[in-house]
């Protein structure tokens, strides 16, 4: 049985979104790209981890053409990856994926990462990111990494104050959104510096720390953390929710949500993070098959089980994130789910 996300993607082909609805050329590309995505994701589901990065990445890559056909405002034809992994000899987590952005001479095509970033209104790093940093930044898979691997910052859980008569802070200071940050080992002052250095959506949203609370723990149902506040978009419920969505996209209302660290110096969306991560793994599997199989050896590699599980999760997360990007409208930007 197909997943709900795969069903949802297939259901869009009869009535494509955005520009692909009325532009016949875009519509043809939209349908053909998703037909290839369907076959490639099916292939990825039946092969083992030794080969899975290849069809899984190319399934995502082909579906990216549909996203661009539907939502890109400028050049929507995609040519080339816009990425490279020139050095595949380092340990898997240390392999760098670099940007090689490019456009056609006539301006009618752009590289795939640039085109999909434009269509999904996402940032893209300008230089390089390691496989480890990409992996570590994703809430759904970051905990798979063994403790012995220091791949980079991990997502932090944000627990917003819930609205209600018992919420004294909301009643007395409606101009700020109060959130408890859970999952950091250190003091509140250290956490404030850490957020400013590593979590761009926290900084871009106007980070404030309540006076006198920098080292006082706040207890939540998700664990203890430190209380922070952000300037609210408006002093009401809608303004608080929109502020939370800017800080940690992909959550629901006042429920706990994930704050993701920067990747390559930018707030890379979940969709683009999976894209670049799977590109790096597919290059390793394709061009260094012996090294890739060593990494997958359960008897000698500490990364073997995590890599296998990462690719299993990718089979479900890739369609989920693609569906979110496909059905997005200009009025409802395609925030990438973080959970």
MOTA-V127784 format. One record per residue. RES is the residue in three letters. PSI is psi in whole degrees, -180 to 180 (999 if undefined). Layout:
# MOTA-V127784
{{RES,PSI} {RES,PSI}}
This chain:
# MOTA-V127784
{{UNK,133} {UNK,152} {UNK,164} {UNK,-37} {UNK,-43} {UNK,-41} {UNK,-45} {UNK,-40} {UNK,-45} {UNK,-37} {UNK,-21} {UNK,-15} {UNK,-29} {UNK,-25} {UNK,80} {UNK,157} {UNK,166} {UNK,-137} {UNK,-22} {UNK,-10} {UNK,-42} {UNK,-16} {UNK,114} {UNK,-37} {UNK,-46} {UNK,-39} {UNK,-42} {UNK,-44} {UNK,-41} {UNK,-52} {UNK,-42} {UNK,-41} {UNK,-41} {UNK,-27} {UNK,-43} {UNK,-41} {UNK,-46} {UNK,-46} {UNK,-39} {UNK,-38} {UNK,-33} {UNK,-41} {UNK,-42} {UNK,-28} {UNK,-17} {UNK,-12} {UNK,164} {UNK,-180} {UNK,-25} {UNK,-33} {UNK,-16} {UNK,-37} {UNK,-29} {UNK,-60} {UNK,-29} {UNK,-45} {UNK,-44} {UNK,-25} {UNK,-47} {UNK,-42} {UNK,-43} {UNK,-41} {UNK,-29} {UNK,-31} {UNK,-34} {UNK,-41} {UNK,-45} {UNK,-41} {UNK,-34} {UNK,-38} {UNK,-12} {UNK,134} {UNK,-31} {UNK,-132} {UNK,130} {UNK,-12} {UNK,133} {UNK,131} {UNK,119} {UNK,164} {UNK,-34} {UNK,12} {UNK,157} {UNK,156} {UNK,78} {UNK,-26} {UNK,108} {UNK,7} {UNK,-30} {UNK,169} {UNK,148} {UNK,-44} {UNK,-18} {UNK,-5} {UNK,131} {UNK,135} {UNK,124} {UNK,154} {UNK,136} {UNK,57} {UNK,143} {UNK,161} {UNK,157} {UNK,159} {UNK,-32} {UNK,0} {UNK,9} {UNK,-11} {UNK,153} {UNK,167} {UNK,160} {UNK,-45} {UNK,-42} {UNK,-44} {UNK,-44} {UNK,-36} {UNK,-43} {UNK,-45} {UNK,-30} {UNK,7} {UNK,54} {UNK,157} {UNK,159} {UNK,137} {UNK,153} {UNK,-23} {UNK,-81} {UNK,158} {UNK,143} {UNK,156} {UNK,-39} {UNK,-44} {UNK,-40} {UNK,-49} {UNK,-48} {UNK,-24} {UNK,-10} {UNK,119} {UNK,-34} {UNK,-15} {UNK,-7} {UNK,-34} {UNK,-9} {UNK,-26} {UNK,129} {UNK,149} {UNK,-25} {UNK,-10} {UNK,116} {UNK,82} {UNK,-22} {UNK,180} {UNK,148} {UNK,164} {UNK,148} {UNK,144} {UNK,129} {UNK,127} {UNK,100} {UNK,151} {UNK,130} {UNK,144} {UNK,155} {UNK,169} {UNK,-26} {UNK,-6} {UNK,91} {UNK,-38} {UNK,-40} {UNK,-38} {UNK,-35} {UNK,-17} {UNK,65} {UNK,-12} {UNK,-6} {UNK,149} {UNK,124} {UNK,132} {UNK,138} {UNK,126} {UNK,118} {UNK,141} {UNK,10} {UNK,134} {UNK,107} {UNK,-168} {UNK,168} {UNK,-37} {UNK,-40} {UNK,-39} {UNK,-40} {UNK,-43} {UNK,-40} {UNK,-44} {UNK,-43} {UNK,-32} {UNK,-33} {UNK,-14} {UNK,88} {UNK,-33} {UNK,-26} {UNK,-41} {UNK,-41} {UNK,-17} {UNK,8} {UNK,71} {UNK,129} {UNK,145} {UNK,126} {UNK,135} {UNK,128} {UNK,-2} {UNK,11} {UNK,-25} {UNK,25} {UNK,123} {UNK,144} {UNK,132} {UNK,132} {UNK,173} {UNK,-14} {UNK,2} {UNK,178} {UNK,149} {UNK,-166} {UNK,141} {UNK,130} {UNK,166} {UNK,150} {UNK,150} {UNK,128} {UNK,147} {UNK,-34} {UNK,151} {UNK,51} {UNK,178} {UNK,-47} {UNK,-40} {UNK,-36} {UNK,-42} {UNK,-41} {UNK,-33} {UNK,-45} {UNK,-37} {UNK,-32} {UNK,-38} {UNK,-45} {UNK,83} {UNK,150} {UNK,-2} {UNK,-176} {UNK,114} {UNK,-128} {UNK,15} {UNK,160} {UNK,144} {UNK,164} {UNK,135} {UNK,119} {UNK,144} {UNK,166} {UNK,148} {UNK,122} {UNK,25} {UNK,3} {UNK,167} {UNK,82} {UNK,129} {UNK,162} {UNK,-41} {UNK,-49} {UNK,-29} {UNK,-47} {UNK,-39} {UNK,-52} {UNK,-39} {UNK,-48} {UNK,-31} {UNK,-49} {UNK,-44} {UNK,-37} {UNK,-35} {UNK,-41} {UNK,-47} {UNK,-36} {UNK,-45} {UNK,-18} {UNK,63} {UNK,-35} {UNK,-44} {UNK,-38} {UNK,-42} {UNK,-32} {UNK,-40} {UNK,-25} {UNK,5} {UNK,109} {UNK,-29} {UNK,-14} {UNK,-16} {UNK,123} {UNK,-18} {UNK,-7} {UNK,-55} {UNK,-44} {UNK,-41} {UNK,-42} {UNK,-45} {UNK,-37} {UNK,-46} {UNK,-33} {UNK,-45} {UNK,-37} {UNK,-32} {UNK,-31} {UNK,-35} {UNK,-38} {UNK,-51} {UNK,-37} {UNK,-48} {UNK,-36} {UNK,-43} {UNK,-42} {UNK,-40} {UNK,-35} {UNK,-43} {UNK,-3} {UNK,152} {UNK,163} {UNK,-30} {UNK,-21} {UNK,87} {UNK,150} {UNK,66} {UNK,137} {UNK,124} {UNK,138} {UNK,-6} {UNK,999}}
